[in-house]
Amino acid sequence: MSNTLPRVTQPLCSELRTRLEADLRFQQDTGTTLLRFAIGVALVITAFAAWLGMRTSGAAPTLVPTFVAAAIGVVAIIIAVVHRHLRTASLRAVLASGQVIVVEGRLDAAQILPASGGQGRAYLVDGRSCPVVEESPGSEELLGFVGHQIVGPAAGTPIRLVFNAVRPGHLLQVEYPTLHPQAVEVAPMVSRDWKRLMARPRALLQAAAWWGGAMVLALVVLAFLPGVSRGFSAWLGIGLVVMMLWVVLLCLPALRMWGQRKLVMRETVSGPIQEVMQARTRRGRQGVESAQFVRVGGRWYRQAIAGSLAGQALPTLGNELTFAYATLGSRRVSLQASALSH
């Protein structure tokens, strides 16, 4: 089996260029948001270090870890800047070149990830292996998740893949000509839509209020206890500020739409399931978080999320699904799970 792509080079069409330009803005905005958060945290820690240095003499045991944390914040800012540049490099390259590679044929195998032969994700088309290193357009719903199983239609199904001509392995578009395309409907938002939109921000703010209240109570109690280090109380206060900043960051997409209610519309997307992906986050202290995504109209949509999806049957390929979003210009927030998409 050949591992080289068929070199059918074509100009980048206007529709795909528009989608990639919107994705580039989304990726840049996401990177900018994370960068601003890193800067905010670093500034809070640095301000605390300066205040403590002016208010306390001989506080080296407290200042040393504080300045170390501030240095870590600076490193985090540098990493965020570099990551923001690298994550958009492929998109900027294809938009600058205006050239794509088109692969058309029939699937040799429905299993896309893990690929046959264990070489990662790859489409097998007419005896050729078409490896995928990254994919655009992206989605906020996919952030943090790593696919570990992708299943497509049955072998023999016609498929059309569009790759970046400058960076091989950068997948730009997936089309199944025999599956009818997605349908999109736009309508004004109704009261039920607004309740669904604000459900997640409301839950996050309520949880933050409980945690924040507990931390404020702890600060009040510590203020009246003799012998308690002021540095410890200050660190607790910084933790409260960072937590509130993170909650605001998570709620910002929905809150921004709430602030511009007259311009927000409901977008309903429907179409047949083209591919199914089981994905998970990297293992941490909270275990593995799993999610299920489906490709509809060439784009990934999150269908379900749970602590574990092990043992659950995959959705039937070809079945019709509908997703609802609140849209504001090129931004949209899912009305199912209130997760930002683009």
N, C-alpha and C positions, 0 to 999 in steps of 0.2 A: 504493500500500500504506500502510495506517495504521500509525503508529508508537506508538500509544497502547494501553495494556493494557486489556483488558475489566475493568471495575470490579465484579467479583464478590467482595464482601467476606464473609469467614466468620470465626467465632471460631477461635482457635488450639486444635487438638485436643490432648488430653492426651498422646498418644503422641509427637507432634512437639514439644510443650513439653518433655517429658522429654529428648528427644535434644538439643534446643537448650540446655537447662540443663546437660547433661553437656558439650556443646561449649563453653559459656561457662566452665565450670570448667577445661577443657583449655586454652583460650586464655589464661585468667588464670594458670594454673600455668606455662605456657610462658613468658609474659611475666615472671613472677616469677623463674623460673629464670635467664633471661637477665639480669634486673636484678641478681640476687644475684651472677652471674658478673662483671658490670661493676663492682659494688661491691667484690668481692674483689680484682679486678685493681687498681682505684684505691687500695685500702687497702695492697696490697703495695707499690705504687710510692711512696705517701706515706710508709709506714713506712721504706722504704729511704732516701728523701730526709731524713727526720728522723735516722736513724742516721748517715748520711754527714755531715750537718751537725754532729752532736755529735762524731764521730770525726775529722773532717778540718777543718783550718783553711785558709781561702783556697782553697776548692775550687769557686769560682764556675763554671769551665768545665764541671764535672760536675753541679753543682746546678741550673744554669739549664735544661738539657734535661730534667732529672728533674722539676722543678716544672712545666715545660711539659707533660710526659707526664701528671703528676698532674691538671693542669687539664683535659687532654683526657679523662681518666677521669671527672671530674666532669660534663663535657658529655655523655659517653656515658651516664652514669646518668640525666641529665635526659631525654635522647632516649629511653632505654628506658622511663622512666615515661610519657612522652607517648605513645609508640607502644603501650604496653600499654593505655592508656586508649582510644586511637582504634580499635584492632583489635577491641575488644569493644563499641564504641558501637552498631553495628547490632543485635547480638544483644540487648543490654540494652533497646534501643528496642522490638523486637518482643515481648519477654517482658513488658515493661511495658504495652504497648498491648493484647496478647492478640488482635490482629486480623491476618488474612492476606488476600492477594488470590489467588484460584484461577483459573488459565487452563486450560481444557479444550478439546480439539479434535484436529485431525490435523496432523501435520508436513507442511509444504510442501516442505521440502528436508532431506536427510540431513546436509548440511554445516552445522555449528554454529559452528566457528571454523576458519579465518576466515569471517566471515559474508558472505552475499551483499551486495554494495555496499560492502564493506570498512569497516564500522562496528564492528568488534570482534566479540565473542561475542554471538550472538543466536539464539533459537529462532524459526523462522517457523511460526506456527500459524494456520491458516485465514485467511491473508492478512494477519495481524498480525505485526509484529516485536516480539519480547519480549527486549529487551537484558538482559544479565547483567553487572553491575558487580562483584559479589562473590558467594560461595557459602558456605553453612553447611549442615550441620556441616563443620568442617575436619578435617584429618588431619595427623599428623606426617609421613606419607609425602609429602605435597604441599609441605611447607615448603621454600622455596628454589627450587622449580620454577615455571616460567611456561609455561602451555599455548600451543602455537602451531598445533595442529590438533586438532579434535574432530569425530568423525563419529558420527552416530546411526543409527537404523534407517532403512529406506527411506521415501520420501515416502508419505504416506497412513496411516502408523502412528498409532494413537490415543496421545495424550500428556496428562498432567496435571501442570501446574507450579504450585508454591505460592511466592508472593513475599511479602516483608515489606510490610505495608500502610503503614508509616511511612516507610520508605526504599526508594523504587522502585529496581529493579535488584538487590536483595538476594535471591538465590534460596535458598529453604529446602528444597525437596523436588522431586524429579523422579520421576514414575511413568509406566510404560508398562503399561497395563491388560492388553494382550494377551500380555505376557511374564510368565510365572508368577513370583511373588516368591521371594526368597532363602530358603533353609532354613538354620537354625542348630542345631547340635548341641553340647552341652557334655559333656565327659568329663574324668576325672582325667588329669593329666600322667603320661607314662611317661618312661623313661630317655632314649629317643631324642629326645623333645621337649625335655628339659633340655639335651642336647648341642647341639641346633639353636638354642635360646634363648641359650646362652652362647658360641656360635661367634664372633659379632662382638665382644663384650667381650674375649674371649680374644685375638683377633687385634689389637685396638686396644692392649691392655695389653702384648702382646709387642712391637709396634712402638714403643710408648712406652718400653719397657725398653731397647731398643737405642739409641734417640735419647737417652734420659736417661743411660744409661751413657756414651755418647760425650761428653755435655756435662759429666758429673761428672769424667771423665778429663781433659777440657780444663781444667776448673777446678783440678784437682790439678797439672797441668803448669804452668799459668800462675802458681800460687802459688809455684813454685820458680824462675821466670824473673825475673831482675832487670830493672827498668825497665818492667814491665808495669803499666799503670794499674789501680788497685784498682776504679775505677769501671767499667772494661770487664768485669772479673771479676764484679762485682756485677750488671751488666746481663745477663750470661750466666746467672747464678743466677736472676734474675727470670724470664728466658725459660724456664728449666727449671720453675719453679713454675707459671707460666701454662700451659705445655703439660700438666703433670700435672692442673691444675684442669680444663682443657678435656676431657682424656681421661676423667676421673671424671664430668664432666657428660654425656658421650656414653654412658657405660656405666651411669649411674645407674638408668635404668628397669629394665634386666635385673637389675642387682645388687639393687635393691629387691625384685624378685620372688623372687630366690634367697634373700633373707633371710626371706621369708615363704612358704616352699615349701608348707606345709600348706594354705594358703588359695588357691593358684594352680590354675586349671583351664585345660584346653585347649578353645578354642572353634573349631569348624569352620563356615565360612560357604560355601555353595554356591548357585549360581544362574546364569541365562543372562547373557551379555554384552549390556548395553543400549547402551553408548556406549564408544568408544575414544578416548583422548587421548594425543597425542604431546607431551611437555613437555621443557623444557630449563632449565638454570640460565643465568644471565647470563654472558656471555663474560668470562673472566679469564685469568690467567697460565697456568692449567692447561687452557685451551680451554673447550669447551662440553660439559657433561655432560648426556646425554639420558636420558629415562626414559619408559616406556610405562605408562599407567594404563588401567584398565577400570572402567566403572560397573556394579556388580552390586547389585541391590536398592536402587537410588537412591544408592549411596555409591561413592566412588572407592577403588580398590585398586591398588597398584603391582604390575604383573605382571612387568616386566623393567626392568633398568637396565644401561646400558653406556656406554662412552665415546662411542659414536655409534650411532644406530639408523637412519641414513640408508639408504634403499634396502630396508629390511625391510618385508615385507608386514604389513598390519594384521591383527589377529585377526579371525576370522569372528564377526560379530554373531549373537547367539542361541546360540552354543556355551556349554556348561556349564563353569564354572570353580569350583575349590574353593580356599579360603584358610584357613590354620590360624593361630591366635593363642593366646598365653598370656595369660590374663586374671586381673586382680586388682582386684575391684570394677569401677569404670568405666575402669580403665586396661588396655591390652592391648599386647602386643609381638608383632610378626609373627614367626612361626617360619620363614618363607621367607627374609626378608632382615634379620630382627632390627631392624626399624624401628618405632618407637613409633607407634601409631595410637590413635584415640579415637572 
